[in-house]
């Protein structure tokens, strides 16, 4: 069995997308005429993971109907949106017997590349890590969680922008909410996540830091291109994604 076929992919797709100023689930927002989550599903199809679980919540039946072309998909329902950590927790029963890697990504990042995900999976298996997270180097890191490393360059933690010091805000390496976990390490670290933030939510971003403090092997890998960092939360970001997609398609047609 290949590394990808032993992988379970989890796609987080439960959000409302309030800032999009449109009805319906955020992941069904059209990007160049297609729901944005369809691009994520196309990317996953290139990897051919053994399992795909999509976490649904807001107007879940609409998302499930939209994903009918992918009949192998299983769905986990997040009835209350209590953060990304909670979203992954609702998959626990479905993945109870899964022993391979767990790849987690978001349904609102339509420009993520299969090649980047392959590199994360390869590094995870090669290094026998507890967690590998995908990062990007951005000229303007505003709005993203920063990757904090020690003097040796080892990963220490993800610090959300609102919690970052002035020095940390200058860090250009950012978290893209794309992870590969060993399942036992994922569930154990999730059990220790506390909602100690203003939203009272359970953040998946806490898990790598928890594992690192326990002495587990956690790697932050800057394998993503800047365009992959475009996650769509506002109409402005949608326009940015459409421009990037058009440029990418034009480049591919000329190749």
C-alpha positions, 0 to 999 in steps of 0.5 A: 500500500502506498503512503497516500493510500494508507492516509485518511484525509480530513477536510474542514468544511463546517463554517458559515462564512459570515464575512462572505456576505452571502447565504449558504456554506462558505465552502460552496462559494463559487470560484470561477464557476465551481464551489471552492471545495471542489478544487480541494477535492480535485487535489485530493483525488490526485493523491488517492488517499484511502479515506476522505472525511469531510466535516460538515456543519452549517447547512450540511445537506447542501455540502453533502449534495454538492460532493455527490460526485465523490461517492467515497467521501464520508461525512462527520457532523459538527453541530456546533462550531466550537473551533478547528480542534473540535471539528477534528474531534467529531471525526474520531469515531469514524477514524477509530480504527485508522492506523495510517497518517491523518492529513488535515486541510481546509475546504476554503483553501482551493489553491493547495497543490497535490505536490505540497501535500505529497511532500508533507506526507513523504516527510512525515513517513521519512522522519517518523514524526508525530506531526508535520505542518505545512508552512509558507514564507510570505512577504506580508504575513498579516492575518496568519499564525506565525511559526516560532522556531528556536535558535537551532531552527526547530519548531516550537509553536504556532502563535496566532497574530492576535496573541503575537508579540511585536517581534513575533509579528515580524516572522514571515513563515506562516501556518497554512492549516495543513497538517499530517498527524500520527493518529495516536498523537493527534487524539492524545493532543486533542484531549489536552487542548483547552479553550483558553482564548477569547472565542472559547474554542478548541484550536487544532493549532495548539496540538503541534505545540503540545506534542513538541512540549511532550518531546514528540517529533514535530516538523514545520516544512515550508513546502507551500507556495505563496498562492497556496496561502489564499484562503477565502474568507472575504469577497476581496480574498475571493477576487484574489483567488480568482486572479491567481487561479486565472494566472495559474491556468494561463501558465499551465495552458502555455506549458 
